[in-house]
Amino acid sequence: MSAPTLIWNDSQYGLIEWKQQRRFGRSAYIDFKNPDFVAYAKSFGAQGVRIESADQLLPALKTALKANTVTIIDCPVDYSENDRLTALLGNVLSEIED
């Protein structure tokens, strides 16, 4: 059995952008381009998998765990969802504190 490596890929410093937007109302110097992680993994003899939706993650992890090689899973993320999650958690916390 092998442990997969999961790359949370947003092609920028998304979490930092989110924090900059919340604190300063703007972001700076956070965009960059990543390599093709699937091709990069294969160039080293590893497996490379890119998932396109959340429902593909568990099957990719199961397959990677059964593989007898290193597996890189390139997983797109969208940190803009943090605002919605923060609002939801804030509501949950305020209900707990009441």
C-alpha positions in Angstrom: 0.0 0.0 0.0 1.2 3.5 -0.8 0.3 6.9 0.6 -1.0 9.4 -2.0 0.0 13.0 -2.1 -2.9 15.4 -2.4 -2.2 18.8 -3.9 -4.8 21.5 -3.1 -4.5 23.5 -6.3 -5.9 26.9 -6.8 -3.1 28.3 -9.1 -2.5 31.1 -6.7 -2.2 31.8 -3.0 -5.9 31.6 -2.6 -6.0 31.4 1.2 -3.7 34.4 1.4 -5.9 36.3 -1.1 -8.9 35.6 1.0 -7.2 37.0 4.1 -6.0 40.0 2.2 -9.5 40.7 0.8 -11.0 40.5 4.3 -8.4 42.7 5.9 -7.4 45.2 3.2 -10.3 44.9 0.7 -7.8 44.0 -2.1 -5.2 41.4 -2.9 -1.7 41.7 -4.3 1.0 39.3 -5.7 -0.9 36.1 -5.2 -1.4 34.8 -8.8 1.0 32.3 -10.4 0.9 29.3 -12.7 1.4 25.8 -11.6 3.0 23.0 -13.6 0.9 20.2 -14.9 1.2 18.1 -11.7 -0.1 15.0 -13.5 2.5 15.1 -16.2 5.1 16.1 -13.6 4.3 13.0 -11.5 4.5 10.8 -14.5 7.9 12.2 -15.5 9.2 10.8 -12.2 7.5 7.4 -12.7 4.6 8.1 -10.3 0.9 8.1 -11.1 -0.8 11.4 -11.6 -4.5 12.0 -11.3 -6.5 15.2 -11.6 -9.9 15.3 -10.2 -12.5 17.8 -11.4 -15.2 17.5 -8.8 -15.6 16.6 -5.1 -17.3 13.2 -5.9 -14.1 12.1 -7.7 -11.9 12.5 -4.6 -12.8 9.4 -2.6 -12.5 7.0 -5.6 -9.2 8.6 -6.5 -7.9 8.2 -2.9 -9.1 4.5 -2.8 -7.3 3.7 -6.0 -4.2 5.5 -4.9 -4.1 3.7 -1.6 -4.3 0.3 -3.4 -1.5 1.3 -5.9 2.0 0.0 -5.5 3.5 3.4 -6.4 3.5 7.0 -5.5 0.3 8.8 -6.6 -0.1 12.5 -6.9 -3.7 13.7 -6.8 -4.2 17.2 -8.2 -7.3 18.6 -6.5 -8.8 22.0 -7.5 -10.0 24.1 -4.6 -11.9 27.4 -4.5 -11.0 29.4 -1.4 -13.8 31.9 -2.2 -16.0 29.4 -0.4 -14.3 30.5 2.9 -16.6 33.5 3.1 -19.7 31.3 3.1 -18.2 28.8 5.5 -17.1 31.6 7.9 -20.6 33.0 7.9 -22.0 29.6 8.5 -19.6 28.8 11.3 -20.2 32.3 12.8 -23.9 31.5 13.0 -23.2 28.1 14.5 -20.8 29.6 17.1 -23.3 32.3 18.1 -26.0 29.7 18.7 -23.6 27.8 20.9 -22.7 30.9 22.9 -26.3 31.9 23.5 
